[in-house]
Amino acid sequence: MANSPPKLLFLVTEDWYFCSHRLPVARAARDAGFAVCVATRVRDHAETIRAEGFALHPLGWKRRGDGLVGQWRALREIVRLYRREKPDLIYHVALKPALFGGIAAQLAFAPGARPPSITAVMGLGASAAAAWRRQALGRALRIAAGRGPVIVQNPEDRAALIVFGFDPGRIALIRGSGVDTANFAALPEPAGQDVTVALVGRMLRSKGVFDAVSAIRKLRAEGAAIGLVLAGAPDPDSRDSLNTDELAGLAREPGIEWLGHVADVREIWRRAAIAVLPSSYGEGLPKALLEAASCARPIVASDRPGCREIVVPEETGLLVPPHDVEALARAIARLAADPRLRARMGEAGRARVVAEFAEGVVAARTVALLRATLDERRERG
């Protein structure tokens, strides 16, 4: 029908990721007049997605580890989905959906009938050892994305895409996934003399879990009353993940606590005075750090892409070289010893999140891009 709302289809690997990172944008698109569909692997969040009024299309794929047969099956499933649903606009969220979805769109539609797509790159990483893999990824991503816009979350990823041959005019810098700053309100300093540091996220080696533990070991050996809380679950789909036995072993050490998944992350920031993320690779823009800053917590993080977007050195937190446990320990100790510095940095971080990373800010910029992409396609006929 000529007056039916344009159909926007999100392609995402996991339902939990859609809910945690793309739900605000999807709501804003719905409120702007789009009919929203979500295609994803369904585990625990089907009712949450349907309750928003979104059409849900379960997929049988996984983020990793499904092998060549599973990958071919997933590609075929997405091709059939696209042909059946005939979306007006497709939003590919993260690298695997971008690659599979881009190829599927080329297989599902004739060139003149292919719907426009937007590709959201959530972080390309920054490992020099994997430079050749990044080059191969960049070429594949350029082919899959076609002429559609690409969203990046930090300037380093934008520069990398330009090196890969992307048109700079097609790259949109939209920082982060948006934070509910009313829900993640500024919290008072935790009571007590001991200082708690928290690392929130999936329990991956590359997130710096072992470096954070080593830094706390060092500080406690020096007599500092500092503890570490690890809040997050292992990721069975990632080879980089710690397992439950490893995490339980770390939690047996003095001053180390592993909580597993925490449904309400605000509970972590009510007891932790400092956020830490000694990531060894480039992030897109870690939502865990944005939520910590929104709660007025200062941050110690690796000097890596993504982390640099929220951590302004000496203003909202401290940056340290990756894998430098000594520097990490000294940065934590400095904040732990200075409540006024923590308060100043926490206030500055909160103000930065409200101004630049709030849900409303990110959603408005994204919906404007969605509309512009659809309008451009209509103008071309």
N, C-alpha and C positions, 0 to 999 in steps of 0.2 A: 504494500500500500504506500501511496506517495507521501502520506502524512505520518507514517509510522516512525517511531524514534530510531535513530541510527543505532545499530547493534555493535557494541564494543566487546570484544572477546579478549580476556586475559589468559595467556598461556603461562603457567607457573608449574614448577616441579612438585611442590608440596603444599597441601592446604594450610598447614601451620605457618608457612612462610608468607602465603598470601595474606593471612589474617594479621600477622605481626608487622608486615612491611608494605602491603599495598591496599589494605582495607580503607584507610582514609581517602586515598585517591579514588578508589572505586566508588565510595559513597559520594564524593564530590562530583564524579562523572554522572552517577545516577541522578543526583539533584540538578545537574545541568542539562538533563534531558536524554542521556544515553540509556539504552537498554543493555545492562551489563550481564555478561556471561563469564563464567570462570571454568577453565579446563585445567585440571590438576589431579595429582594423586591424592586420593581421599583417605584420611586416617581417622582423625578425631574432631574435625571442624566442619563437617558437612552441614549440621544444623545452624551453626553460626553464619555460614555463607548464605544459606537459603533464607534465613531470618531477615537478611538485608534486602530480600527481594531479587537476588541475583540467580540466574539460571546456572546450575552446577552440572558439569560434564566430567565425570570421573575418568581418569586415565590410568593405565596399568604400568606406567613407567616408574623409574627411580632416578634419583639424582646421579648415582654412580653404581657400578657393579652389576648392570643387567646384561653385559656381554653383547656380542654382535647380533645374536638372534633377538635378544630383548630390544636392542636399539632399532633393528629393522621393524620389529613389531610395533614399537612406539611410533616410528615415523609413519607407518601405514595407518595407524590409528588416528594420528593427527591429520593426515591427508583426508581421511574419510570424514572426520569431524568438520574440517573446513568446508568441504564440499556440501555437507549436510546443512550446516548452520548458515553459510554464506554471510559471514560478518561484514559490516561496512568498514570496520577498523580493527586491527589486531595489535595487541600490546604484548610483546614478548619480554618477559621479566627474567633477567639474568642470562648467563652464557648458554647453558644447554637449551632452554626454550628458544633463545635467539637463533641458534644453529639449526635445531630440529624444526622449529616453526618456520624459519625462513626458507628452508629447503622444501618443507611440506607445502607452503603457499605457492612456490614455483611449480610443484607437481600437481597441485589441486586445481589451479586456475590457468586459463589461457592468459598470455601477457596483458592483453587489453582489459581483461576482466578481473585481474588480481587486485584484491583490496589493499589499500595502503597499510603499512605497519609501522609501529614504533618499537625500537629496540632499547631496552634499559640495561646498561652494563653496570653491574653492581660491584665491580672491582676486578682489575686485570692482574693484580699482584705485581711484585717488583723484584723477583729473584733473578739475578744476573746469570745464575747457572742454568736457568730455564729460558734463556733469551731466544734460542731457536724455536722452542715450543711457543713462545709468545708471538714470534713472527708467523708461524704456521696458523696459530689461533687468529691472529689479526687478519690474515688473508681469507680464512674461512668465514670469519665474521663479516668481512666486507662483502663477500659474495652473498651471504645469507640475508644481510640487512638491506641489500639493494640500494634504492634511492631514498629510502625512508629515513626519518630523523633517528638519531641515536642519543639517548640520555646517558650522561656520565655524572658521577657524584663528586669528582675532584679534578683539579686541573691537570694532574699527572696523567690520568687516564685519557683526558682529552688530547694531550700532547702525544700520547702513545698511538691513539687512533689516527691522528694526522700523519704520523710516521708510517702507519699501515696503509695509507692512501685514502682515508676518508676525507670527504669534502668538509672543511672546517665550518662551512655555513650550515651543514646538516647536523652538527653536534650541539646539543643543548646541555648546558651545565645546570643541573638542578640538584642541589646538595641535600642528600639524605632522603629518608622515607617519611619524615614528619614525626613530630613528638606532640603528644597531647599535654601541653604545658599546664593545663588546669589540673589534670590528673596527677602529673608529675610536678607537683608544686614544690617550691623551696621548703626545705626541711631544716629544723634547728640542728645545731651541732649535737652529736650524740653525747649523752652524759657519761661521766666516769673519766678516770685518769688514763686508762689504757686506750690505745688508738687501734681501731680496726680498719684494715685495708680490704677492698673487695674486688675480685675479678669476676665479672658477669659475662656469660656467653657459653657457647658450646665448648665442651672440654677437649680442645684440640691442642696438640703440641705447638702448632704454629701460632696459637693465641698467646703463647708465652707462659703456660701454666708452670712448667718446671723452672723457668727463670724467676717467676714471682715467688715460688716456694723457696728457691735458693736465696733470694734477697731477704726474705723474712727469716730464714735460718741464720743468715749472717748477722742481721740486726739483733736477733734474740741472743745470739752467742756473745754479742757485745753488751748485753744487759738491757736492751731497749724493750719496753713493754708494748710490743706491736704484734698484732695477730692478723692472719689472712683468712678471709672467707672466700671459698670457691663456690659460685652459684651457677649451676648449669648442668645439663645432662650430657653423657657421652653421645656421640653421633655414630650409630652403627653403619651408616652408609659412607663413612669417611675412613680411609686408611690412616688418616692423621689423628684419629681420635684416641684418647686414653680410654681404657676399659674400667669397669667398676672396681676390679681388684687393685689396679694401679691407684685409682683415686682414693679407695678406702685405705690403702697403705700410706698415702700422703696425709690423710686425715688422722692417722695415728700419731703423727709427729706433734710435739708441743706447739701450740699457737696456730695450727692449721686445721681448718674445718671445711668439710665438703658437704654442701646442702642438697646437691642434686638440683632438679628443676624447681624453680620457685615461681609460683603462679603470679604473685604480686611483687614485682621487683622493688616497689617502694619500701617493703619491709627490710630489704638489704640496706638501703640508704638511710633508714632510720637508725641503724646500728653501726654503719661504716662511715668513717669520716673522709676517706680518700678512695677514689676509683683508680684502678690500675689496669693497663692492657699493654704488656710488653710484646706485642705482635711481631713476628719475624717476617711478615710479608705485607704487601700493600692491601689495605682494606678499601672498600668502596667509601663508606662513611659509617663507622660502627654505631648502630643504634643504641647499644648499651652505654656508650660514652655520652651520647646525646641525652639519654634519660638521666644519667648520673649528673650531668651538668645542669639539666633542668631542675633537679632536686638540690642544686647549689652545692655540689660536691666538686672539689678540685681534682684534677686528673694527672696521673703520671702515665705516659704512654711512649711507645717507640716512635722515633722520628721516621715515620713511614707515611706514604700516601694514605689519605683518609683520616688518619689520626691527626694530621696537621691541620685539617679543616676545622676541628673543634678546639684543639689545644693550641692556644696562642702562648708561646713561651713567656713566662713571668707574668702573664695576664690571667689566663684561665687554667693554667697548669704548667707542667714541666715535660719536656721531651728528652728522651735518652737514646743513645745508640742501641740498635737491636743486639740482643745477646750479650749486652754489657751488664752483668749482674752487679758489679761494683757501682756503676753509675745509677742503676735502678735503685739499689739499696740507699745510696746517698740522697737521691731525690725523695724517696719515701721518708727517710729520716728527717730531712729538712722540713717537709710539710708536717710530719708528726710532732715536731718540736715547736711549731709556731702556729697556734690557733688563729691569730690575727691574719696571717698569710693565707691560711685555709679559708677563712671567712671572706677575705677580699677576692681571692680567686674564684670561690664558689659563687659569689654575687656576680662577678664578671661573666662567668660561664653561663649562669642563668639568663642574664641579659642578652647574651649572644644567641642562645637557643631561641628565646622568645622573638628576637628580631629576624633571625635568618632560617631557623630550622623548625618552626612550629608547624603543626599539621596544616593549618589554614594557608600558610605561605607556600608550602611545598605542593599542596593540592591545587591551589589556584594556578600556579605556574604550569603544572602538569596538564590540567584541564585546558588551559589556553593553548598548549601545544597540541592536544588532541583535536581541538576545534580547528586550529590552523591547518593541521594535516588533512583533516576531512574536507575543509573548504578548498584547499589546494587541489585535491583530487577532483572535486566537483567542478572547479573552474577549468580543469584540463578536459573534462568531459569523459 
